[in-house]
Amino acid sequence: MSLDSERKHKPQPSRYDIAGLKADLDGIPLIDEPQVVRKRSRDFFWYSPILNQELADKSADIIACPRDEDEVVRVAAACVKRRIPLTVRAAGTGNYGQAVPLEGGVLLDITALSGIAWQKPGVVRVAAGSRLLDIDMATREAGFELRMHPSTKRSATIGGFVAGGSGGVGSVTYGGLREPGNILAARIVTMEEEPRILELRDDAAQKVNRAYGTTGIITALEMPLAPAWPWIDVIVAFDDYMEAFQAGYAVALADGVVKKLVTPISWPIPATFGALKQHCPEGKSILICMIAEASLGPFKAIIGRRGAVTYEAPSEEGPGTVPLYEYSWNHTTLQWLKGDRSITYLQCMFPHDRLIESAAEMIARFPDEVLAHHEFIRFGGRMTASALPILRYSTPERLNEIIALHEEAGVMIANPHVVSLESGSRHKRADADQLGFKGEVDPLGLLNPGKMASYVAARG
Ligand SMILES: Cc1cc2nc3c(=O)[nH]c(=O)nc-3n(C[C@H](O)[C@H](O)[C@H](O)COP(=O)(O)OP(=O)(O)OC[C@H]3O[C@@H](n4cnc5c(N)ncnc54)[C@H](O)[C@@H]3O)c2cc1C
């Protein structure tokens, strides 16, 4: 570490009354070892060269690890009393510094709040810090699983997914989290002198969806479930990327074919796929899919002679295995980043009414600079494709120019190189009055400050 960066990362004296806070939180596990606090104050923002600079020196002052909802209430009340910001952190797999405390204060580790409260056919109620993999393992016993999960399922939590994510594996069938019905209820603790506990049901639950924890601390969630099929992981290789895309689109549109993942990825991205490389022939673009065992025949009939199946095996996600979905969504980007940190990525949503044309148009426009990787997804009831292309990064100006050129062409961008909800989330954001709700539940603006940038504290 250089002298400069040592000075930059040296713990600064806190501007908050941390000693007083510690006394208030007596009995609740706390961590104040600067190196640990700094490490846990980070997430996967380093995917972005811009955020990597901007957020490098941000850190909380202390981590609080409540073990139940009563302790969450105590932490919230103490922070409000002393006007100390509070940022919730779960598994810390978010991408844009979502869980990075921009103004220091308390990092609230929610992961001890875990476990299934109850489940019935089609619905599960869970503590917010539960790991997605654990939820699926518990509900699968009754023949159900979560409708969708991020590709980080093996480490991420349900609270982090609802507060920070947007969709993922399963969204080709059920759409994203923002679609009505994909979050049934959320229980939250408010950030007030006397914190309230609110149950947000149906539409109201969307007030915490992808709000980065700025509109309440989620302690429990009720989520709808889908039938748990035996899933088969399949890779199909194609000579040409648009052939992979069109075959994927046909599979996505086939309502009778039960699927969970339909992901075309252009060559040379598969060249970075480590253990999977042997199934990714040189020079070929690929389509990776999760197909219900019972639908494999119809799936192959759709693929026909367009491509060659190079891999087919039951999905495995236990310890020691790497599931195929860990090559999809933002894991595709991660595979490349493992060997080359010079690239970055975008998050796009293509227009459903000229999907093939606009995908082809963007490929032709940036042939070597933006490498195609799409994810078929339902959006507002229509089949379309989101995309997380790999972008060969040069300068911030060129990055912004590429974003603007996409938007001019009708491709929506949720900018992963900014920290605020307003400039980043765009099409991924729920259709709910999150700003108005924040005034009710966090009037001082202490929850993850700086992320809902348009919020002006109601009183000081
Ligand atoms: C390789 C990779 C692949 C990814 N793939 C996907 C994908 O397919 N789909 C997708 O949507 N995302 C994806 N992500 C982003 C991220 O993994 C998911 O959104 C994940 O669900 C976040 O969960 P987490 O437990 O890590 O949350 P964290 O990162 O800890 O938190 C995320 C945000 O939620 C807030 N938060 C967490 N818990 C609570 C709570 N209980 N109450 C209030 N606020 C809370 C935090 O303050 C933060 O703002 C990916 C990220 C990486 C690095």
The ligand as an SDF file (V2000), in Angstrom:
LIG
                    3D

 53 58  0  0  0  0  0  0  0  0999 V2000
  -21.7010  -11.8980   -9.4600 C   0  0  0  0  0  0  0  0  0  0  0  0
  -22.9900  -11.1520   -9.1690 C   0  0  0  0  0  0  0  0  0  0  0  0
  -24.1640  -11.5600   -9.7760 C   0  0  0  0  0  0  0  0  0  0  0  0
  -25.3680  -10.8920   -9.4890 C   0  0  0  0  0  0  0  0  0  0  0  0
  -26.5220  -11.3030  -10.1180 N   0  0  0  0  0  0  0  0  0  0  0  0
  -27.6800  -10.6720   -9.8260 C   0  0  0  0  0  0  0  0  0  0  0  0
  -28.9010  -11.0920  -10.4390 C   0  0  0  0  0  0  0  0  0  0  0  0
  -28.9540  -12.0720  -11.1750 O   0  0  0  0  0  0  0  0  0  0  0  0
  -30.0220  -10.4030  -10.1430 N   0  0  0  0  0  0  0  0  0  0  0  0
  -30.0190   -9.3650   -9.2520 C   0  0  0  0  0  0  0  0  0  0  0  0
  -31.0800   -8.7950   -8.9980 O   0  0  0  0  0  0  0  0  0  0  0  0
  -28.8840   -8.9670   -8.6390 N   0  0  0  0  0  0  0  0  0  0  0  0
  -27.7270   -9.5960   -8.8910 C   0  0  0  0  0  0  0  0  0  0  0  0
  -26.5880   -9.2150   -8.2600 N   0  0  0  0  0  0  0  0  0  0  0  0
  -26.6530   -8.2140   -7.1930 C   0  0  0  0  0  0  0  0  0  0  0  0
  -26.8490   -8.8680   -5.7820 C   0  0  0  0  0  0  0  0  0  0  0  0
  -26.1120  -10.0740   -5.6960 O   0  0  0  0  0  0  0  0  0  0  0  0
  -28.2950   -9.2080   -5.4790 C   0  0  0  0  0  0  0  0  0  0  0  0
  -29.1240   -8.1080   -5.6090 O   0  0  0  0  0  0  0  0  0  0  0  0
  -28.4600   -9.8300   -4.0800 C   0  0  0  0  0  0  0  0  0  0  0  0
  -29.7660  -10.2460   -3.9410 O   0  0  0  0  0  0  0  0  0  0  0  0
  -28.1220   -8.8850   -2.9410 C   0  0  0  0  0  0  0  0  0  0  0  0
  -28.3070   -9.5910   -1.7200 O   0  0  0  0  0  0  0  0  0  0  0  0
  -27.3270   -9.3860   -0.4910 P   0  0  0  0  0  0  0  0  0  0  0  0
  -27.8370  -10.2280    0.6150 O   0  0  0  0  0  0  0  0  0  0  0  0
  -25.9240   -9.5870   -0.8780 O   0  0  0  0  0  0  0  0  0  0  0  0
  -27.5910   -7.8460   -0.1680 O   0  0  0  0  0  0  0  0  0  0  0  0
  -26.5620   -6.6260    0.1790 P   0  0  0  0  0  0  0  0  0  0  0  0
  -25.6040   -6.4900   -0.9310 O   0  0  0  0  0  0  0  0  0  0  0  0
  -25.9870   -6.8270    1.5220 O   0  0  0  0  0  0  0  0  0  0  0  0
  -27.5670   -5.4380    0.2110 O   0  0  0  0  0  0  0  0  0  0  0  0
  -28.1660   -4.9550   -0.9650 C   0  0  0  0  0  0  0  0  0  0  0  0
  -28.9750   -3.6900   -0.6390 C   0  0  0  0  0  0  0  0  0  0  0  0
  -30.1070   -4.0520    0.1470 O   0  0  0  0  0  0  0  0  0  0  0  0
  -30.0760   -3.3880    1.4230 C   0  0  0  0  0  0  0  0  0  0  0  0
  -30.5490   -4.3880    2.3870 N   0  0  0  0  0  0  0  0  0  0  0  0
  -30.0840   -5.6480    2.5800 C   0  0  0  0  0  0  0  0  0  0  0  0
  -30.8220   -6.2810    3.4970 N   0  0  0  0  0  0  0  0  0  0  0  0
  -31.7740   -5.4140    3.9000 C   0  0  0  0  0  0  0  0  0  0  0  0
  -32.8410   -5.4690    4.8480 C   0  0  0  0  0  0  0  0  0  0  0  0
  -33.0820   -6.5700    5.5700 N   0  0  0  0  0  0  0  0  0  0  0  0
  -33.6040   -4.3600    5.0270 N   0  0  0  0  0  0  0  0  0  0  0  0
  -33.3880   -3.2390    4.3000 C   0  0  0  0  0  0  0  0  0  0  0  0
  -32.4000   -3.1250    3.4030 N   0  0  0  0  0  0  0  0  0  0  0  0
  -31.6120   -4.2090    3.2030 C   0  0  0  0  0  0  0  0  0  0  0  0
  -28.6400   -2.9470    1.6350 C   0  0  0  0  0  0  0  0  0  0  0  0
  -28.5740   -1.7740    2.4240 O   0  0  0  0  0  0  0  0  0  0  0  0
  -28.2220   -2.6570    0.1930 C   0  0  0  0  0  0  0  0  0  0  0  0
  -28.6420   -1.3780   -0.1740 O   0  0  0  0  0  0  0  0  0  0  0  0
  -25.3740   -9.8220   -8.5730 C   0  0  0  0  0  0  0  0  0  0  0  0
  -24.1750   -9.4160   -7.9650 C   0  0  0  0  0  0  0  0  0  0  0  0
  -22.9940  -10.0650   -8.2590 C   0  0  0  0  0  0  0  0  0  0  0  0
  -21.7280   -9.6210   -7.5720 C   0  0  0  0  0  0  0  0  0  0  0  0
  1  2  1  0
  2  3  1  0
  2 52  2  0
  3  4  2  0
  4  5  1  0
  4 50  1  0
  5  6  2  0
  6  7  1  0
  6 13  1  0
  7  8  2  0
  7  9  1  0
  9 10  1  0
 10 11  2  0
 10 12  1  0
 12 13  2  0
 13 14  1  0
 14 15  1  0
 14 50  1  0
 15 16  1  0
 16 17  1  0
 16 18  1  0
 18 19  1  0
 18 20  1  0
 20 21  1  0
 20 22  1  0
 22 23  1  0
 23 24  1  0
 24 25  2  0
 24 26  1  0
 24 27  1  0
 27 28  1  0
 28 29  2  0
 28 30  1  0
 28 31  1  0
 31 32  1  0
 32 33  1  0
 33 34  1  0
 33 48  1  0
 34 35  1  0
 35 36  1  0
 35 46  1  0
 36 37  1  0
 36 45  1  0
 37 38  2  0
 38 39  1  0
 39 40  1  0
 39 45  2  0
 40 41  1  0
 40 42  2  0
 42 43  1  0
 43 44  2  0
 44 45  1  0
 46 47  1  0
 46 48  1  0
 48 49  1  0
 50 51  2  0
 51 52  1  0
 52 53  1  0
M  END
$$$$
